[in-house]
Amino acid sequence: MCSVLSTHSLKAGYRVSAIAGFRFSKGWEMLAFLVPDSQRRSLEELDDRLDLAVGDSGAKRSAFWIMLTLSGIIAVAGVVADSTATVIGAMIVAPLSTPILGAGLGIATGRGALVFRSAVHVLLGLLLVVAFGYLFAQVLLNPTNVLTNSQVLGRTSPTLADLMAAIATGFAGSIAITRRDVGDVLPGVAIAISLVPPLAVVGVCLGSGAPSLALGALVLFASNVVAMVITSTLVLVVAGYARESRTTESPRHGRVFLLLASALVVVAIPMVINSLTSLWVRQIHDAAEQWLASVPDAQVGSVTWQADTAVIEVLGPQDLPPIGELEKSIDALVPWNPQIVVVHAVGSRIEAVQ
């Protein structure tokens, strides 16, 4: 009986060790695929690149603030001039991704001091760029009409698509910073993540008396930062940098990830609302076109959502179909019964004869 039990025990132990070995092998293959050992940067190299207090800290800090100042000025000028090319230039110059990735490195390796220093640099950089935007809006003789500026409108109503792009871009930037052979993609990452331009929009909107638009741009910036911190922490932990850390106490990643996930949910809530609003606006526009299908020369203009009211601009003849029909169609689309306001311009579109 004893020999039978020992035989079963040996078999069970073999199965456990085989499963563990299989998992370890698969985990090592994934790690090698993510960051090949031949291209992997050491922890010391990452510290030198991401920690502004390591090495020649004076030169690093001066370079950071000089480039951030110039990037902020370029971004604000691009927003005020409604110039996409200028704003892209500001994205490439912006150094804000360095302390954000540094915060991810600090979390992954359990170094609270690095996380704190990085957070301080991000916060001070935020205040600097917002101040530039506010001052530009105050000094200019004819400040930008933020309601018609494409650079502003494109950054004040972030949706879930923006969050998905931020997460994917965060992964790209984190992998690029850990591998020597893909460092050239960082300028593209800087363009995609869009850190400084939303802050420029925040400042311009505050200076132009549009705090609600400023809040939308701030949500976009916050979502980009949180997504970048989460993805960089994940990549650095998977890549094994937590094990290389010299800290005597192992990092408590579970609690940190829970906190970061909570922050991500908070910034995602307004983005979900914006996504639903965009969907409802398109559906309401289609419903209005069907409502006017029987009216010759009638056209639906813009559809905007203000609080719980849908404002529909209509160009057409004096007599329109009963608005009750449109209300029934919209009530079937939107979960609650929104207020409907139809702005009716009597007339028709006249095109010039060539």
C-alpha angles and dihedrals in degrees: 000000000000093000091052092052093049091050092052090047091053091049092048091048090050091051092050093049091046092052091046091048091049092051092046090049092050091046091051091049091052091047092048090050093048097045114007112213092236091059100033118121116225122243089251090056091051091049090052092050100040107028111075090195095060122090117344093008094171093057092043094052094046091050091048095052095041093051093042091051092050091044091051092051092048092048094049091047090050092049094047092047091042089232117155093190092055092049090051088053090055091051092055094048095044113109097190093109090069098069091037091056087042089059089053090050091050092051093046093050097037097244109144093182091061091048091050095047091048093048091051092052091049093048094047090046089052092053092047096053093042089052091053091052093048093049093048090053090050099045101045114094092221107030118204118276095237092196092066100033111110092204089057099041092048091060105037100069105046116185136194088272088065090051092050090050091049092052093048091046091049090056091049093050093046093051091045092053092052097046126065094206099058101043090113091073093067095091088055090048089051090054094047099047094051105201108158101038094061089053090050088052090050091055095044092049093048090049091048094051098253106121094161091059090046090055091053092053090047090054089054091052093046092050091051092050095047092046091049094049092049095047094044091050092050094048094046093048093048090046090059102248092128089064091051093053115116093216114124093218119063114240116257098227095168095067093041093051090048090053092046092047089052090052090049091053091050094053091040094059096073089041090056089049091050090049092052091045092053090050092049092047091056091047092048090050090053091046091052091051090052089048090056096040092107095048114088116233093002115141135187114228125187124338116208132182117221115179103303095340128095112209114202122190114210130185113196149102125312096268120061130177117272109288089223089076090056092047092054091051093049093045088057090054103043120058093230131035105267123196113258122213118182114197102203120199110189113222141053139263114269118200121202117248112238 
